[in-house]
């Protein structure tokens, strides 16, 4: 494993570690107060770009059998942020109901 890959994985795990906690907070809060829809969408867009970059990289794709874990972490983070977006939508509906 190259140093660049190790650093990329550390970055992805560092960012990804906060999402489960944020998701739990969103679930318990039952409100969108303190949340930013544009921020969530921007983060999702960034993960889509990261995934697309991996898929477009011929060298990476040639060794996907050995380096699948980097793409997996991108996808895992994307799924967690998507789940937080679902919580945002749920909480927005609850905000409307609670007027």
C-alpha atoms as one frame of an Amber mdcrd trajectory, in Angstrom:
protein
   0.000   0.000   0.000   1.369   3.399  -0.993   1.642   6.348   1.389  -0.864
   8.324  -0.714  -3.440   5.548  -0.312  -2.844   5.337   3.431  -3.314   9.091
   3.780  -6.472   9.004   1.658  -7.937   6.253   3.816  -7.047   8.164   6.997
  -8.816  11.239   5.565 -11.884   9.198   4.639 -12.062   7.493   8.043 -11.579
  10.821   9.815 -14.471  12.384   7.921 -16.526   9.214   8.091 -16.149   8.768
  11.846 -18.244  11.856  12.514 -21.245  10.808  10.403 -22.665   8.045  12.626
 -22.590  10.435  15.584 -24.176  13.185  13.507 -26.846  10.772  12.306 -27.741
   9.773  15.872 -27.895  13.450  16.844 -30.237  14.175  13.913 -32.473  11.259
  14.852 -32.751  12.345  18.482 -33.106  16.078  17.782 -36.249  15.643  15.633
 -35.626  19.092  14.129 -33.589  20.667  11.340 -32.440  23.500  13.587 -28.669
  23.689  13.424 -28.523  21.628  10.221 -27.722  22.866   6.736 -29.246  21.230
   3.674 -26.744  22.909   1.296 -23.883  21.569   3.448 -25.205  17.996   3.303
 -25.709  18.248  -0.458 -22.213  19.653  -0.931 -20.699  16.792   1.071 -22.688
  14.263  -0.975 -21.491  15.923  -4.171 -17.903  15.673  -2.928 -18.246  11.960
  -2.245 -19.811  11.428  -5.687 -16.822  13.237  -7.200 -14.414  11.085  -5.170
 -16.168   7.887  -6.255 -16.222   9.053  -9.880 -12.512   9.914  -9.680 -11.728
   6.378  -8.540 -13.900   4.840 -11.262 -12.316   7.085 -13.932  -8.754   6.264
 -12.826  -7.567   3.485 -15.138  -4.625   2.628 -12.895  -6.898   2.292  -9.849
  -9.477   0.255 -11.744  -6.753  -2.078 -13.039  -5.930  -2.927  -9.421  -9.457
  -2.745  -7.952  -9.139  -6.343  -6.709  -6.307  -5.254  -4.431  -7.475  -1.711
  -3.632 -11.254  -2.116  -3.327 -11.209  -0.829   0.249 -10.626   2.813  -0.773
 -13.720   2.853  -2.989 -15.630   0.991  -0.264 -14.877   3.735   2.291 -16.020
   6.434  -0.153 -19.275   4.542  -0.676 -19.725   3.908   3.048 -19.327   7.626
   3.786 -21.752   8.475   0.976 -24.326   6.092   2.482 -23.946   7.637   5.949
 -24.346  11.197   4.638 -27.345  10.023   2.590 -28.886   8.601   5.756 -28.341
  11.966   7.460 -30.092  13.611   4.495 -33.044  11.257   5.045 -33.080  12.330
   8.714 -33.020  15.970   7.575 -36.094  15.362   5.385 -37.867  13.546   8.237
 -37.020  16.334  10.656 -38.173  19.016   8.205 -41.559  17.273   8.068 -41.652
  17.127  11.875 -40.790  20.851  12.024 -43.765  21.604   9.752 -46.095  19.456
  11.856 -44.937  21.136  15.059 -45.364  24.530  13.435
